C-alpha cells in the first residue's frame, strides 16, 4: 500500500480517536456541571367554554377553536403574570399578562384537600399515625411510606411522586443513589408464646369405716 495512503488512514484514525475522547470529556464535564431534576407544577385545567373564551380574549390568544386550556403556575406563588397557558387541541404555549379581572378569577383557584407532612430524621412514624382526627388518615399513609423508605433506602437525597386515579396507582422515584437502595423485608414481630396454665384440682375423699361392737 502506498505510504501516502497509509499516512492518510492513520490521520483519519487518530482524528476519530481524538474526536471520541473530546466528546467523552464533554459528556463527563456536562455530568459534573449540570443537575437533572423535575418538580411538581400546580396547574388548572379549564373546560368551561365561556371561561375559555374570556381567557382567550384576555390573554390575546390568536386561536378560535380552543376546546381546553391548561394554565401552569411556574413560579409556585399562585396563578398570574408570567405564568403560561397551553391551548388544546393546538398545543401552543402563551405567556400570561392577565387583566385585573382575569387575575381576580385566578386568585380564587386553590387546591382542595392539599396537605403536606414533614418528618425530622428522628421522628417516629407513630407520631403521624396519632395526628389529629381531621388528618389522621393522611398521617397514616405518610407513616407507612416513612417506614418503607427508612427500611429500604439508607441514603439521601431521594424524591418521590405518588399518584392514583381510577385505573392505576403510580409511584415515581428519582434523584437517589441506587447503591444505597437495598430491599429489607418487614420485621417479624415475635409474639410471646402463650403457654396454657392448667389448674389441677385434687379431690381427696377420706373413707372412715365405722366399727360396731356388739357389747351384748
Secondary structure, DSSP 8 states (H G I E B T S, - for coil): --HHHHHHHHHHHHHHHHHHHHHHHHHHHHHHH--------EEEEE--HHHHHHHHHHTT---S---EEEEEETTSS-S-TT-EEEEETT--EEE----HHHHHHHHT---SS-------TT--THHHHTS-GGGHHHHHHHHHHHHHHHHHB-SS--EEEEEE-SS-EEEEEES--GGGB-----------------------------------
